[in-house]
Amino acid sequence: MKSNIFGLMAILLSATALPAAADTLADMKPMKLRVASLYGPDNWFTAPMEAYTSRIEERTDGKVSFEYFYAGSLVPAKEMTSALGAGLFDFGFVLPSYEPAKFSVDEWQGSLAIPTNQNPILEYATTALSHFEWTTGLDAHTDQFTRAGIQPVMPSFSISGAYGLLCKDNNETMADLAGKRGRVAGSTWTGEAQNLGLTPVSLPITEVYQAFQSGVIDCWMGHIADAGANGVFDHGKYFNLGVGLTAYSQALYGFNKDTWEAFPDEVKEIIWDETAAYAAELLQAALAQQYSTAVTSSKDGVTYTVPDAEVMQKVQNYHDTVRSEAAQKAPANVENAAEQVARLAETRQKWQARLETELGFGGEYDSWGSFIAQDGKLPDFAPLKEIILNEIILPYAETQK
């Protein structure tokens, strides 16, 4: 029934909202696009998106404008991916992981967002940029979305950094973790929890605070910005981010495909150009939020713990198994899966080396705690805009013509 409703609404909205495609910006009729924003207008995550759409409005002389619907007021988070494809809104950030059967390639690629570095700043940027570039060349990934009515502009863009374990008690050793119940958010992290001897408890983020408070869970698995935003530092005081659990890399930024195809090429070129700036600004905003959360939580008594050698070996062995089995577990429509897995490893190595040696993301930090203790400085994101444009966005745009 839901899909029929989506289809009917898409037809009605398309009939009333989309003018006939024009050949040039000068000839096109104004288009007012609906944006479904996952968060509210004052959220740090929303600000870069609003800056992005404002620049598009300005550069199109107002021919393309945007109307925002905040905090799930238009479509619930779990339904946003299908709703974007059905035309219930025109642009947004969506989470295909809520529909793993429909977007199986996205589910698969997200399982490979495996950290390799304990430096939280370097690891965060490496995962974001390597998966961004990798998925732009993963044709089966883009194809699943275009067939579903979505034109990705960033087909996978992680801003979470490595996931860690926030627990009520110390969590540096296997003995510390034994018998504990940990909140997880999907099959990828269920496997991570079981590998560490935790009992996985699947809970939506909205129920985590109460679950911590009532003793339903002892630990929460996630990233630092979510921990701060959802208040779970009130209950968990030991945050082991150095354990380096799989990052969340199943986030897509894109347009409804019918909307996209109504744009003249000149508008598409503006959007591609501004997407590079948006990516750099979103990375910067996310890292600044993580740093701010680390500083505040440290002052409030949170200890950023570091896993011992046994825990690290356990995690590394598990991740090696995930990588070695990835090609066999790839969806059938992923061609040359083994080559794709190898390409991700090469892309990741490239970005890590470049970020560390050229762009100021290096440093001997094994946690946010050591970064703060050593008075670490956040890197300059300004050079990334042109790098992202020339090395990721423009090559991808050529494949989408």
N, C-alpha and C positions, 0 to 999 in steps of 0.2 A: 504493500500500500504506500509506504514512504516513497519508493522510487517513482510510483505513478504521480504522487503529489509533486515531487521534484520536477518531473518531466513537464507536467501541466504548468507549474509556476514558471519554469524556464521559458516555455513557449510564450506565455503571456508577457513576461518581463522582456524577452528579446523583441517581441513585436512592438513594444512601447518604448524601449530604451535605446535600441541600437539603430542609428541611421545607416543608410546605404554607404558602403565603403567609398571613400574618395581617393583620388590619385595623389593629391598633395595636401599639405597642412592648410594652405590658403583656401582650398576648396571644401574642406571637411566641415560638416555641421558639428556644433558643440555636443560633447558627450559627457554626461555626469555619471561617474562610475561609483558603485557601492563598494565600500571596504568593510569587511568583517574583521574587526580587531579583537584578538584574544584577550587583551588587557584593557584597562581603563585609560582615559586621556592623560592622566598624570604619571603613568607607569614609565620607568626608564626605557622599557622595550618599545613603547609606542612612539616616543619622540623621534628616533631615527626614521621610522616609517612615515610619520607626518612630514618630516623634512624632505624625504624622498618624493612624496606625492606633491608637495608644494613646489618643488623645483620643476617637476613635470608640468604642473599647471602653468608656471611662469614661462617655461621654454616653449610651450604650445600656445602662448597668448590666451590662455583660458579656454582653449578649444576642448581640452581634456581637464575635467575637474573631478573632485572626489568628495563623496559624502561618507562619513564614518559612522559605523555602528559598533559601539564599544562593549567589551566584556561579555561576549556571548549573547547580546541583546537581539541579534538577527538570527544567528544559527548557533546551536550548542557546539562546543569544541569537538565532540566525537563525530559530528556530522559535517564538519566544515569542508572536508576534502570533496566528498560527493556533492555537497551543495555548491561549491565553486564550479565543478564540472557541469552541474545542472543549470547554472546561470542565476542562482539565487543572490549571488553577489559577483563582482567583477574582478576584484583584486584582493589578495590577502596572504597571510602566513597560515599554512594548514599543516595538520599532523596526520599523515597517511598511516601511521602505526596503529591508529584506531580501526583500520580496515585492512588487516594483514593479508587476508585471502584475496582481496581485490588488487592490492598493490604488493604482490609477493616479491617483486624485485627490490622494492624499497625496503621491505622487511629484511631481505637477505643482505643488502648493502649496509644497512644500519648495524647488523651484527658484527661488522668488521671495523667499526670505529674504535679500535683497540689502542689504548695508550702505550707509549714506549718510553716516556721520559717523566721523571718525577718533578721537574721544574714546572709548576702549574701554569706559568705564563707561556712558556715555549710549547708545552703540550697542548694547551688550549688553542693557540693559533695554528699549530701544525695540523691538528685534526680538522679544524674548520676549513682551512684552505686546501688540504690534500683531498678531502672528500668532496668539496665543491668542484675542484678540477676533475677528479676521477669520475664523478657521476655525469659531468657534461659530456664525457666520452663513452658513457655506458648507454648505448643506444636503446637497449631493452628497457632501461629505467625510464627514460624520457617517453618512449613509445607507450608505456602503460598509462602515463598521464595524458598524453595527447589523445589517445583513444577514449579516455574518460572525460574529455572535454576541457582539459587544462593545458595551458601553455606555460611551462616553467620558465622563469628567468633566473632563479637559483634553485636547481633541482634538489640539492641537499646542502643544508648550511647549518652546521652545529655551532651553537654558542654556549654550550654547557660546560665544556672542558671535561676532564675525566670525572667519572662518578666515584664517590667515596662512601665510607660508612660512618655515620654519625650515631654514636651509642651513648647510653646512660653511663656506662662504665668503660674502663680502659679497653682498647681494641687493637693492641699492637701484635699480639701473638695468637696462634691457633687455640691455645688454652683459654685466652680471653674470650674468644668467639664461640667456643663450644657451648651448645645448648641454647644459644640466643635466637630470638625470633626477629627477622629483619623484613621490613617492608620492601617490596619490589614492584616494578611498574610494567612487567611484561616478561616474555619468555627468555629474552636475552639475559636479563638480570636475575631471573629465577635460576638459570644455570650458574651464574656467578655466585649467588648465595649458597647454593648447594655445594659448590666446589669448596667453599670456606667453612662448611659444616654448619651453616645457618639454616634455620627453618624458614623458608620464604613465606611471606604473608602478602597477598595481592590486595592493595588498597588504593583507591583514588587519592590524589594529593589532598583533597578537601577533608579526608577522614584521618589524616596522619596525626595531626595535633592531638585529637582526642584519644587516638590509639596509643600514642606515647604516654599521655597523661594517665590513662586507665590501666596501663601495663599490658595491653594487647601485643605491643611490639617493644623490643629492647633496643633495636637499631633501625635506622632509616637509610636506604640506599638512594643517593641522588647527588646533585651538584650544589655548590655553595650558594649560588644566588637563590635557588628555590628554597634552600634551608632557611636563609634569612627572611625571604618574602613570606614564608608560611609559619614563622614563629617557632620552628621546632628546636631552636637553640634554647628555648625555655626548659626543655627536658633532656636533650642530648648535649653533653659537655665535652665529648671526645670525638673529634672529627679526623678520621684517617683517610685523607685524600691521596696520600702517597701510595696507597694500595693499587691505584690505577685501574679501576673497573671501567668497562666499556662506556664510552660517551654516548650521549643521545644525538644521533645524526639523522633522524628521520623528520626533518622539518623542511618544507618546500615553500618557496615564495613564487607566486605566479598569477596569471590572469586567466579568466574564463576564455576558452579558445575562440568562441564566436566574437567576443569583445576584441580580442587580439587581432583577429582577421579583418575587423572593421577599421583598424588603424591604417593610415597610409604609411609607406615605408619611412617617411621622414619622422613620424611619431615613434615608430619602432626604434629607430636609431637613437632618438633622444632617450627613450626608456632604457635601452641597453647601456648607454653612456652613464646614465644616472644610477643604474643598478650597481655599477662598480663603486661609486661613491657611497651608496647605501650599504653595501657589504662592508666596506672599510669602517664606516661610522657605527654600524651595528656591532662589529667586533670590538671597537673601542669602547662603546657604551657598556657592553657586556663585561669586558675586562675591568672597567672602572667600577662597575657594580660589584663584581666579585672582590676586588680589592677593598672597597668600602665595607662590604660585609665581613671580610676577614678582620679588618681593623676593629670594627665595632664588636664583633663576637669575641675577639681576643680580650678586649677590655671588660667584657661581661663574663669572663671566666672560662671560655672555650679553649681547650688545648688541641692544637693541631698535631696529632700523633703521626709517627712514622712506623710502618710495618717492619717487623724483624725479618731476618733472612728466610726463615721457614715460610712465612706468609707470602713473601715476594716470590719464592720459588714455586709455591703452590699456584699462585695467580699466573705466573709466566708459563708454567706447564699447561695450564688450562687454555690460555690464549694460543699457545702453539698448536694445541689440538684443534681449536676452532679454525685457525688459519689452514691447517693441513686438510681439514674436512670440508672447507668452504666450497671448493670447486664441485665436489660430489653433491653438495646440498643446494647448489644453485638451481633456481627455476629453469625449466626446460628452454625458455625463450632467451636465456643469457647465452650468447654464442661465445665459444672459446673461454669458458669460465676460468680455467686455470691461468690463462694469459691475463684475464681481467684482475684476478687476485694478485698476480705478480706485478701488474701495472700499478695497482694501489700501493704496494710496498715501495716501488720505485718513486712514485709521486710523493709519498710520505717522506722518504729519505731526502728527496730534493728540497721540499719545503722546510723540513727541520734544519737542514744545513744552511739554507739561505736565511731563514729567520734568525738563526743563532749567530751567523758570521757577518751578515750584511745589515740586518735590520734591528739589532739591539734587543732581541728577545732571549738572549742567553743568560748565563749566570749560574752559580752553584747553589741552587735552591732546591730542597727536597720537599718543601711544603710552603703554604702561605705563611705559616709561623716563622720559618727561617727567612722568608722574603721580608717580612715586617721587621724581624729582629736585626737584619742586616741593612735596614733602611733602603730597600730596593726601590728603584724608580721604574714606573711604567714606560714602555717604549713609545716612540713616535709613530702614529699610524698614518701620517700624511703620505709617505711614499707608497703605501699599499694601493691607493686608488688607481694609479696608472698601471701598476703591476697587475692588479686584478683585471683591469680593463683589457690590457694587451695580451695577457697570458691565459686568461680564463674566459672572460665574457665575449670578446670579439671572435675567437675561434668557435665558441659555442653558437653565437648568433649566425655565423655562416652556415652551420648545419641546420638551422631552423628556418631557412628561407624556402 
